[in-house]
């Protein structure tokens, strides 16, 4: 049985927080220890430039994230750990894929639609105001990240599933138009860790400014946990553990016995101050060892750089041969290139593995869907317009019918009046 390739990346725009750890880093490192997996982990610093134009922030985040993965026990001899910008094959593949990707597909990307919707709500005349080509087309860069290593499994949050589907569409299009070189990736969503609550109970996110940095000092950790939002229930009053951010954060790090014991305390009316104290002590103890290792690595960035370079060499050993095949398939070849002679179409099919044939067929299907999608969207819009028109016509027809009735009644009234006047005249 062949190994499955798992690929995960984190954008270098902020300090790693507990949400990043629980939602992406921890499950990724655990998966890397599975001998059934080939694991690729990368710092997505090209992606950072899409929204962040603060060089020092990007550089600082890159250092922090690079050290974080190593501090948490990532084995770089087993996994391939690299910086996105150290792999020149990725932007080249991005361009090739860009030339195959329809604008209509990019129009449907969530980030782009959110930007245009925000401009529409703000009353902007230009719906693309502030939209860069990086923002518009970054799903293609993400597809290149994935397809460059023919990743099978992509652990993502639910909000990222669309991008994996787009990567499948792009891969299918290439496989159909040129040659079946790309595996169609599958999104893997961990339902238990996809929504890690922040200080205010919302999803922990830099956008909400509600994060707990993973390796902050003990004093800062205590201070942040004391800021976690709670309700007004008094000590001794039973509390709902499942509705408590404190309990949810505790559960993300604890085992079943610890969770059950803490749940009982909530139902017995633990005071919020005691709950916060226990959460702080629990997290501080769990994070103290990796925090110390993280601080050592931040003071030895030469070692961290060396680890990334080692990973880049491993990654390029995989990427370069695949990109060469992609180039040849697309017609970008040495002048002396001579394709292998094949006698018949049947011989070609025999040379292909069952997997390649399946890729080609899936590519053909997805390519057709990509071509039909804009047309289907237009048909749907036309149907909507037709429905509106029918509604307007029906309303107008009813109005005309009412006017006819009123005119008929008025004529009848006038006729009755004339008859009365004529009767009076004859009398």
ROTORKE-266488 format. One record per residue (C-alpha): residue in three letters; residue number from 1; y, x, z. Coordinates in Angstrom, 3 decimals, padded with zeros to 6 digits, always signed. Example, Ala and Ser with C-alpha at 12.3 -4.5 7.8 and 13.67 -1.06 7.14 Angstrom:
2
GURO residu num       yy       xx       zz
GURO    ALA   1 -004.500 +012.300 +007.800
GURO    SER   2 -001.060 +013.670 +007.140
//
This chain:
427
GURO residu num       yy       xx       zz
GURO    UNK   1 +000.000 +000.000 +000.000
GURO    UNK   2 +003.354 +001.485 -001.055
GURO    UNK   3 +006.141 +001.876 +001.462
GURO    UNK   4 +009.092 -000.504 +001.494
GURO    UNK   5 +012.576 +001.002 +001.318
GURO    UNK   6 +015.095 -000.265 +003.880
GURO    UNK   7 +018.806 +000.477 +003.395
GURO    UNK   8 +021.712 -000.062 +005.803
GURO    UNK   9 +025.346 +001.023 +005.740
GURO    UNK  10 +028.378 +000.622 +008.009
GURO    UNK  11 +031.931 +000.677 +006.673
GURO    UNK  12 +034.025 +003.449 +008.203
GURO    UNK  13 +037.083 +001.494 +009.300
GURO    UNK  14 +036.678 +001.240 +013.065
GURO    UNK  15 +035.051 +002.457 +016.236
GURO    UNK  16 +031.388 +001.379 +016.523
GURO    UNK  17 +031.083 -001.488 +018.998
GURO    UNK  18 +028.236 -003.280 +020.723
GURO    UNK  19 +028.091 -005.852 +017.921
GURO    UNK  20 +027.504 -003.100 +015.346
GURO    UNK  21 +024.814 -001.570 +017.529
GURO    UNK  22 +022.881 -004.765 +018.190
GURO    UNK  23 +023.361 -006.315 +014.762
GURO    UNK  24 +022.734 -003.299 +012.541
GURO    UNK  25 +022.213 +000.128 +014.107
GURO    UNK  26 +019.506 -000.675 +016.655
GURO    UNK  27 +017.227 -002.685 +014.319
GURO    UNK  28 +017.755 -000.105 +011.573
GURO    UNK  29 +016.736 +002.829 +013.758
GURO    UNK  30 +013.713 +000.893 +015.064
GURO    UNK  31 +012.689 +000.142 +011.473
GURO    UNK  32 +013.009 +003.830 +010.575
GURO    UNK  33 +010.198 +004.612 +013.025
GURO    UNK  34 +007.843 +002.310 +011.135
GURO    UNK  35 +005.603 +004.441 +008.870
GURO    UNK  36 +005.504 +001.528 +006.412
GURO    UNK  37 +009.211 +002.023 +005.652
GURO    UNK  38 +011.374 +004.561 +003.827
GURO    UNK  39 +014.755 +004.291 +005.544
GURO    UNK  40 +018.178 +005.035 +004.061
GURO    UNK  41 +021.275 +004.882 +006.274
GURO    UNK  42 +024.755 +005.706 +005.053
GURO    UNK  43 +028.410 +005.831 +005.997
GURO    UNK  44 +030.138 +003.470 +003.568
GURO    UNK  45 +033.389 +005.403 +003.259
GURO    UNK  46 +034.080 +004.273 -000.326
GURO    UNK  47 +033.983 +000.705 +000.970
GURO    UNK  48 +036.494 +001.643 +003.671
GURO    UNK  49 +039.169 +002.229 +001.023
GURO    UNK  50 +038.983 -001.381 -000.152
GURO    UNK  51 +041.003 -002.728 +002.763
GURO    UNK  52 +042.049 +000.291 +004.809
GURO    UNK  53 +044.717 +002.628 +003.469
GURO    UNK  54 +045.100 +004.598 +006.706
GURO    UNK  55 +043.556 +008.029 +006.070
GURO    UNK  56 +043.367 +009.078 +009.724
GURO    UNK  57 +041.660 +005.844 +010.702
GURO    UNK  58 +039.016 +006.247 +007.992
GURO    UNK  59 +038.428 +009.898 +008.920
GURO    UNK  60 +038.201 +009.134 +012.651
GURO    UNK  61 +035.831 +006.220 +012.051
GURO    UNK  62 +033.616 +008.393 +009.856
GURO    UNK  63 +033.287 +010.966 +012.641
GURO    UNK  64 +032.567 +008.315 +015.271
GURO    UNK  65 +029.972 +006.427 +013.231
GURO    UNK  66 +028.237 +009.625 +012.114
GURO    UNK  67 +027.873 +010.781 +015.719
GURO    UNK  68 +026.852 +007.309 +016.932
GURO    UNK  69 +023.713 +007.067 +014.781
GURO    UNK  70 +022.571 +010.511 +015.861
GURO    UNK  71 +023.325 +009.821 +019.534
GURO    UNK  72 +021.175 +006.696 +019.393
GURO    UNK  73 +018.138 +008.683 +018.304
GURO    UNK  74 +018.061 +008.522 +014.518
GURO    UNK  75 +015.511 +011.082 +013.284
GURO    UNK  76 +017.053 +012.622 +010.170
GURO    UNK  77 +013.774 +014.333 +009.308
GURO    UNK  78 +012.194 +010.908 +008.872
GURO    UNK  79 +015.127 +008.825 +007.632
GURO    UNK  80 +017.619 +009.702 +004.910
GURO    UNK  81 +021.069 +009.761 +006.553
GURO    UNK  82 +024.036 +010.437 +004.286
GURO    UNK  83 +027.684 +009.822 +003.521
GURO    UNK  84 +028.306 +007.544 +000.545
GURO    UNK  85 +030.926 +009.850 -000.949
GURO    UNK  86 +028.450 +012.750 -001.001
GURO    UNK  87 +026.387 +010.941 -003.658
GURO    UNK  88 +028.301 +011.162 -006.996
GURO    UNK  89 +025.562 +009.192 -008.707
GURO    UNK  90 +026.683 +006.027 -006.857
GURO    UNK  91 +030.136 +005.633 -008.482
GURO    UNK  92 +028.636 +006.486 -011.887
GURO    UNK  93 +026.002 +003.798 -011.459
GURO    UNK  94 +028.736 +001.438 -010.263
GURO    UNK  95 +030.561 +001.826 -013.567
GURO    UNK  96 +027.435 +001.245 -015.644
GURO    UNK  97 +026.659 -001.896 -013.648
GURO    UNK  98 +030.300 -003.029 -013.897
GURO    UNK  99 +029.962 -003.040 -017.675
GURO    UNK 100 +027.074 -005.510 -017.365
GURO    UNK 101 +028.510 -007.801 -014.692
GURO    UNK 102 +030.360 -010.958 -015.692
GURO    UNK 103 +033.801 -011.637 -014.255
GURO    UNK 104 +032.582 -015.139 -013.465
GURO    UNK 105 +030.073 -013.717 -010.986
GURO    UNK 106 +032.811 -011.737 -009.236
GURO    UNK 107 +035.070 -014.814 -009.183
GURO    UNK 108 +032.545 -016.453 -006.873
GURO    UNK 109 +032.473 -013.608 -004.306
GURO    UNK 110 +033.403 -014.877 -000.833
GURO    UNK 111 +035.990 -012.168 -000.119
GURO    UNK 112 +037.832 -012.773 -003.390
GURO    UNK 113 +037.776 -016.560 -002.979
GURO    UNK 114 +039.047 -016.203 +000.596
GURO    UNK 115 +041.967 -014.072 -000.631
GURO    UNK 116 +042.936 -016.516 -003.383
GURO    UNK 117 +042.533 -019.497 -001.042
GURO    UNK 118 +044.855 -017.805 +001.472
GURO    UNK 119 +047.446 -017.270 -001.273
GURO    UNK 120 +047.089 -020.890 -002.370
GURO    UNK 121 +047.560 -022.144 +001.196
GURO    UNK 122 +050.617 -019.921 +001.549
GURO    UNK 123 +052.136 -021.493 -001.574
GURO    UNK 124 +052.035 -018.270 -003.585
GURO    UNK 125 +052.541 -018.644 -007.326
GURO    UNK 126 +050.207 -015.686 -007.940
GURO    UNK 127 +046.777 -016.457 -006.476
GURO    UNK 128 +045.798 -012.806 -007.000
GURO    UNK 129 +048.717 -011.486 -004.957
GURO    UNK 130 +047.480 -008.537 -002.889
GURO    UNK 131 +044.042 -008.537 -004.519
GURO    UNK 132 +043.033 -005.059 -005.670
GURO    UNK 133 +040.292 -004.306 -008.151
GURO    UNK 134 +038.437 -002.705 -005.256
GURO    UNK 135 +038.369 -005.999 -003.380
GURO    UNK 136 +037.521 -007.965 -006.513
GURO    UNK 137 +034.623 -005.817 -007.680
GURO    UNK 138 +033.243 -004.283 -004.484
GURO    UNK 139 +030.034 -006.377 -004.674
GURO    UNK 140 +029.173 -004.166 -007.663
GURO    UNK 141 +029.649 -001.023 -005.570
GURO    UNK 142 +027.435 -002.608 -002.929
GURO    UNK 143 +024.853 -003.362 -005.613
GURO    UNK 144 +024.961 +000.291 -006.700
GURO    UNK 145 +024.436 +001.419 -003.081
GURO    UNK 146 +021.281 -000.690 -002.978
GURO    UNK 147 +019.904 -000.164 -006.483
GURO    UNK 148 +020.522 +003.581 -006.467
GURO    UNK 149 +017.527 +003.908 -004.130
GURO    UNK 150 +015.645 +000.796 -005.284
GURO    UNK 151 +015.843 -000.627 -001.776
GURO    UNK 152 +013.463 -003.487 -001.038
GURO    UNK 153 +014.920 -004.733 +002.258
GURO    UNK 154 +018.596 -004.984 +003.220
GURO    UNK 155 +019.240 -005.985 +006.866
GURO    UNK 156 +022.472 -008.012 +006.815
GURO    UNK 157 +024.373 -010.722 +008.642
GURO    UNK 158 +024.188 -014.208 +007.198
GURO    UNK 159 +027.681 -013.798 +005.708
GURO    UNK 160 +026.409 -010.923 +003.536
GURO    UNK 161 +023.492 -012.728 +001.910
GURO    UNK 162 +025.615 -013.575 -001.135
GURO    UNK 163 +026.101 -009.864 -001.863
GURO    UNK 164 +022.360 -009.243 -001.883
GURO    UNK 165 +021.926 -012.152 -004.276
GURO    UNK 166 +024.607 -010.623 -006.488
GURO    UNK 167 +022.786 -007.282 -006.384
GURO    UNK 168 +019.664 -009.101 -007.562
GURO    UNK 169 +021.637 -010.715 -010.394
GURO    UNK 170 +023.096 -007.375 -011.475
GURO    UNK 171 +019.691 -005.664 -011.304
GURO    UNK 172 +018.098 -008.500 -013.246
GURO    UNK 173 +020.760 -008.259 -015.927
GURO    UNK 174 +020.198 -004.501 -016.366
GURO    UNK 175 +016.414 -004.886 -016.366
GURO    UNK 176 +016.665 -007.527 -019.085
GURO    UNK 177 +019.264 -005.849 -021.308
GURO    UNK 178 +018.009 -002.276 -021.084
GURO    UNK 179 +014.867 -001.399 -019.164
GURO    UNK 180 +013.171 -002.621 -015.949
GURO    UNK 181 +014.257 +000.233 -013.714
GURO    UNK 182 +015.542 -001.628 -010.647
GURO    UNK 183 +013.762 -003.346 -007.778
GURO    UNK 184 +015.246 -006.734 -006.810
GURO    UNK 185 +016.274 -006.402 -003.143
GURO    UNK 186 +015.663 -008.958 -000.394
GURO    UNK 187 +018.113 -009.783 +002.403
GURO    UNK 188 +016.700 -009.572 +005.923
GURO    UNK 189 +018.622 -011.576 +008.524
GURO    UNK 190 +017.837 -011.180 +012.216
GURO    UNK 191 +018.548 -014.638 +013.634
GURO    UNK 192 +018.604 -013.299 +017.192
GURO    UNK 193 +021.303 -010.678 +016.706
GURO    UNK 194 +023.422 -011.920 +013.832
GURO    UNK 195 +026.128 -013.387 +016.109
GURO    UNK 196 +026.969 -011.074 +019.015
GURO    UNK 197 +029.690 -012.683 +021.174
GURO    UNK 198 +032.905 -010.804 +021.853
GURO    UNK 199 +035.245 -010.891 +024.838
GURO    UNK 200 +036.575 -014.340 +023.880
GURO    UNK 201 +033.206 -015.880 +022.981
GURO    UNK 202 +033.753 -015.639 +019.220
GURO    UNK 203 +031.712 -013.283 +017.051
GURO    UNK 204 +032.412 -009.708 +018.124
GURO    UNK 205 +034.625 -008.341 +015.371
GURO    UNK 206 +037.455 -005.869 +014.881
GURO    UNK 207 +039.273 -008.699 +013.081
GURO    UNK 208 +039.420 -010.697 +016.328
GURO    UNK 209 +040.246 -007.672 +018.507
GURO    UNK 210 +037.489 -008.775 +020.906
GURO    UNK 211 +035.089 -005.827 +020.714
GURO    UNK 212 +033.483 -003.604 +023.333
GURO    UNK 213 +033.328 -000.031 +021.989
GURO    UNK 214 +029.752 +001.180 +022.250
GURO    UNK 215 +030.554 +004.505 +023.898
GURO    UNK 216 +033.742 +003.773 +025.795
GURO    UNK 217 +034.084 +005.277 +029.280
GURO    UNK 218 +032.634 +003.541 +032.346
GURO    UNK 219 +036.124 +002.593 +033.510
GURO    UNK 220 +037.011 +001.046 +030.156
GURO    UNK 221 +033.657 -000.762 +029.993
GURO    UNK 222 +034.277 -002.308 +033.419
GURO    UNK 223 +037.802 -003.308 +032.407
GURO    UNK 224 +036.647 -004.950 +029.172
GURO    UNK 225 +033.781 -006.857 +030.799
GURO    UNK 226 +036.232 -008.203 +033.363
GURO    UNK 227 +038.177 -009.686 +030.424
GURO    UNK 228 +035.208 -011.738 +029.159
GURO    UNK 229 +036.128 -015.424 +029.024
GURO    UNK 230 +034.361 -017.710 +031.525
GURO    UNK 231 +034.722 -021.343 +032.562
GURO    UNK 232 +036.160 -022.731 +035.848
GURO    UNK 233 +032.882 -023.341 +037.692
GURO    UNK 234 +033.032 -022.161 +041.282
GURO    UNK 235 +030.572 -019.866 +043.100
GURO    UNK 236 +027.481 -021.846 +044.076
GURO    UNK 237 +027.975 -024.268 +041.210
GURO    UNK 238 +025.142 -024.091 +038.610
GURO    UNK 239 +026.189 -022.457 +035.353
GURO    UNK 240 +024.881 -022.805 +031.811
GURO    UNK 241 +023.422 -019.399 +030.889
GURO    UNK 242 +023.064 -020.245 +027.199
GURO    UNK 243 +026.762 -021.086 +026.976
GURO    UNK 244 +027.889 -017.925 +028.753
GURO    UNK 245 +029.096 -014.875 +026.846
GURO    UNK 246 +028.174 -012.709 +029.840
GURO    UNK 247 +024.588 -013.947 +029.803
GURO    UNK 248 +024.298 -013.574 +026.012
GURO    UNK 249 +025.483 -009.959 +026.154
GURO    UNK 250 +023.039 -009.256 +028.982
GURO    UNK 251 +020.198 -010.848 +027.004
GURO    UNK 252 +020.868 -008.595 +024.006
GURO    UNK 253 +019.953 -005.528 +026.078
GURO    UNK 254 +017.458 -006.905 +028.609
GURO    UNK 255 +013.721 -007.573 +028.433
GURO    UNK 256 +012.145 -010.982 +029.066
GURO    UNK 257 +011.620 -010.490 +032.806
GURO    UNK 258 +015.212 -009.344 +033.299
GURO    UNK 259 +016.501 -012.281 +031.273
GURO    UNK 260 +014.445 -014.785 +033.295
GURO    UNK 261 +015.674 -013.304 +036.586
GURO    UNK 262 +019.297 -013.447 +035.428
GURO    UNK 263 +018.862 -017.014 +034.144
GURO    UNK 264 +017.717 -018.100 +037.623
GURO    UNK 265 +020.846 -016.575 +039.145
GURO    UNK 266 +023.024 -018.566 +036.743
GURO    UNK 267 +021.234 -021.816 +037.553
GURO    UNK 268 +021.567 -021.049 +041.282
GURO    UNK 269 +025.336 -020.671 +040.923
GURO    UNK 270 +026.104 -016.945 +040.653
GURO    UNK 271 +029.839 -016.236 +040.960
GURO    UNK 272 +031.500 -015.111 +037.750
GURO    UNK 273 +032.747 -011.960 +039.465
GURO    UNK 274 +029.195 -011.046 +040.474
GURO    UNK 275 +027.902 -011.845 +036.970
GURO    UNK 276 +030.495 -009.482 +035.458
GURO    UNK 277 +029.668 -006.781 +037.999
GURO    UNK 278 +025.952 -007.018 +037.236
GURO    UNK 279 +026.560 -006.946 +033.468
GURO    UNK 280 +028.759 -003.862 +033.798
GURO    UNK 281 +026.237 -001.983 +035.933
GURO    UNK 282 +023.395 -002.968 +033.608
GURO    UNK 283 +025.170 -001.904 +030.391
GURO    UNK 284 +026.635 +001.236 +031.926
GURO    UNK 285 +023.160 +002.387 +032.988
GURO    UNK 286 +021.678 +001.590 +029.557
GURO    UNK 287 +024.440 +003.386 +027.644
GURO    UNK 288 +025.044 +006.405 +029.877
GURO    UNK 289 +022.478 +008.702 +028.223
GURO    UNK 290 +023.419 +007.988 +024.569
GURO    UNK 291 +027.106 +008.106 +025.604
GURO    UNK 292 +026.652 +011.630 +026.928
GURO    UNK 293 +024.856 +012.658 +023.727
GURO    UNK 294 +027.643 +011.044 +021.659
GURO    UNK 295 +030.322 +013.037 +023.485
GURO    UNK 296 +028.353 +016.246 +022.880
GURO    UNK 297 +028.152 +015.487 +019.149
GURO    UNK 298 +031.872 +014.679 +018.923
GURO    UNK 299 +032.471 +018.178 +020.284
GURO    UNK 300 +030.058 +019.687 +017.723
GURO    UNK 301 +031.078 +018.028 +014.448
GURO    UNK 302 +029.769 +021.019 +012.489
GURO    UNK 303 +026.248 +019.969 +013.450
GURO    UNK 304 +026.956 +016.355 +012.466
GURO    UNK 305 +028.308 +017.519 +009.092
GURO    UNK 306 +025.197 +019.622 +008.582
GURO    UNK 307 +022.986 +016.578 +009.221
GURO    UNK 308 +024.930 +014.519 +006.671
GURO    UNK 309 +024.673 +017.272 +004.068
GURO    UNK 310 +020.931 +017.473 +004.660
GURO    UNK 311 +020.690 +013.741 +004.103
GURO    UNK 312 +022.802 +013.953 +000.957
GURO    UNK 313 +020.399 +016.487 -000.544
GURO    UNK 314 +017.464 +014.176 +000.141
GURO    UNK 315 +019.357 +011.188 -001.248
GURO    UNK 316 +020.414 +012.970 -004.424
GURO    UNK 317 +016.843 +014.126 -005.022
GURO    UNK 318 +016.055 +010.425 -005.381
GURO    UNK 319 +019.284 +009.296 -007.037
GURO    UNK 320 +019.671 +011.907 -009.782
GURO    UNK 321 +016.350 +011.240 -011.586
GURO    UNK 322 +016.899 +007.468 -011.448
GURO    UNK 323 +020.445 +007.769 -012.770
GURO    UNK 324 +019.155 +009.920 -015.638
GURO    UNK 325 +016.741 +007.119 -016.561
GURO    UNK 326 +019.586 +004.604 -016.322
GURO    UNK 327 +021.768 +006.717 -018.610
GURO    UNK 328 +019.011 +007.100 -021.188
GURO    UNK 329 +018.194 +003.388 -021.043
GURO    UNK 330 +021.862 +002.542 -021.650
GURO    UNK 331 +022.101 +004.979 -024.597
GURO    UNK 332 +023.962 +007.804 -022.820
GURO    UNK 333 +021.653 +010.603 -023.933
GURO    UNK 334 +021.659 +014.246 -025.054
GURO    UNK 335 +022.137 +014.580 -028.803
GURO    UNK 336 +018.699 +016.130 -029.031
GURO    UNK 337 +017.004 +013.259 -027.190
GURO    UNK 338 +013.948 +011.902 -028.972
GURO    UNK 339 +012.329 +008.765 -027.548
GURO    UNK 340 +008.604 +008.867 -027.022
GURO    UNK 341 +006.806 +007.456 -030.058
GURO    UNK 342 +004.863 +004.270 -029.421
GURO    UNK 343 +002.679 +002.698 -032.062
GURO    UNK 344 +002.807 -000.977 -031.231
GURO    UNK 345 +004.422 -003.474 -028.907
GURO    UNK 346 +001.044 -004.013 -027.265
GURO    UNK 347 +000.810 -000.323 -026.470
GURO    UNK 348 +004.216 -000.518 -024.786
GURO    UNK 349 +003.079 -003.387 -022.622
GURO    UNK 350 -000.082 -001.538 -021.620
GURO    UNK 351 +001.970 +001.429 -020.500
GURO    UNK 352 +004.026 -000.746 -018.190
GURO    UNK 353 +002.776 -001.401 -014.706
GURO    UNK 354 +002.414 -004.957 -013.444
GURO    UNK 355 +005.456 -004.361 -011.256
GURO    UNK 356 +007.587 -003.290 -014.225
GURO    UNK 357 +006.524 -006.345 -016.197
GURO    UNK 358 +007.423 -008.556 -013.226
GURO    UNK 359 +010.810 -006.839 -012.943
GURO    UNK 360 +011.508 -007.372 -016.624
GURO    UNK 361 +010.554 -011.044 -016.435
GURO    UNK 362 +012.644 -011.591 -013.333
GURO    UNK 363 +015.486 -009.717 -015.001
GURO    UNK 364 +015.254 -011.932 -018.057
GURO    UNK 365 +015.336 -015.042 -015.883
GURO    UNK 366 +018.297 -013.891 -013.788
GURO    UNK 367 +020.176 -012.707 -016.887
GURO    UNK 368 +019.815 -016.175 -018.396
GURO    UNK 369 +021.006 -017.738 -015.149
GURO    UNK 370 +024.021 -015.408 -015.081
GURO    UNK 371 +024.910 -016.440 -018.630
GURO    UNK 372 +024.411 -020.135 -017.883
GURO    UNK 373 +026.232 -020.186 -014.537
GURO    UNK 374 +029.790 -020.206 -015.961
GURO    UNK 375 +028.752 -022.918 -018.430
GURO    UNK 376 +027.151 -024.981 -015.660
GURO    UNK 377 +030.312 -024.554 -013.587
GURO    UNK 378 +032.388 -025.823 -016.501
GURO    UNK 379 +030.033 -028.766 -016.963
GURO    UNK 380 +030.341 -029.574 -013.274
GURO    UNK 381 +034.132 -029.395 -013.536
GURO    UNK 382 +034.030 -031.615 -016.620
GURO    UNK 383 +031.825 -034.101 -014.765
GURO    UNK 384 +034.302 -034.126 -011.893
GURO    UNK 385 +037.196 -034.702 -014.282
GURO    UNK 386 +035.254 -037.452 -016.044
GURO    UNK 387 +034.534 -039.110 -012.717
GURO    UNK 388 +038.223 -039.001 -011.847
GURO    UNK 389 +039.114 -040.390 -015.282
GURO    UNK 390 +036.592 -043.207 -014.902
GURO    UNK 391 +038.038 -044.022 -011.519
GURO    UNK 392 +041.572 -044.102 -012.944
GURO    UNK 393 +040.453 -046.246 -015.890
GURO    UNK 394 +038.685 -048.653 -013.555
GURO    UNK 395 +041.786 -048.883 -011.370
GURO    UNK 396 +044.047 -049.457 -014.388
GURO    UNK 397 +041.653 -052.063 -015.782
GURO    UNK 398 +041.778 -053.918 -012.491
GURO    UNK 399 +045.579 -053.726 -012.498
GURO    UNK 400 +045.678 -055.099 -016.057
GURO    UNK 401 +043.325 -057.899 -015.053
GURO    UNK 402 +045.599 -058.791 -012.133
GURO    UNK 403 +048.654 -058.757 -014.405
GURO    UNK 404 +046.852 -061.024 -016.873
GURO    UNK 405 +045.986 -063.433 -014.085
GURO    UNK 406 +049.585 -063.425 -012.827
GURO    UNK 407 +050.950 -063.957 -016.364
GURO    UNK 408 +048.485 -066.787 -016.972
GURO    UNK 409 +049.385 -068.415 -013.656
GURO    UNK 410 +053.096 -068.063 -014.388
GURO    UNK 411 +052.639 -069.628 -017.825
GURO    UNK 412 +050.621 -072.453 -016.289
GURO    UNK 413 +053.316 -073.049 -013.664
GURO    UNK 414 +056.034 -073.143 -016.315
GURO    UNK 415 +053.940 -075.554 -018.431
GURO    UNK 416 +053.392 -077.854 -015.456
GURO    UNK 417 +057.131 -077.813 -014.774
GURO    UNK 418 +057.935 -078.755 -018.382
GURO    UNK 419 +055.422 -081.556 -018.226
GURO    UNK 420 +057.086 -082.919 -015.079
GURO    UNK 421 +060.532 -082.723 -016.701
GURO    UNK 422 +059.232 -084.431 -019.875
GURO    UNK 423 +057.638 -087.204 -017.796
GURO    UNK 424 +060.914 -087.778 -015.951
GURO    UNK 425 +062.816 -087.892 -019.261
GURO    UNK 426 +060.420 -090.476 -020.752
GURO    UNK 427 +060.731 -092.653 -017.648
//
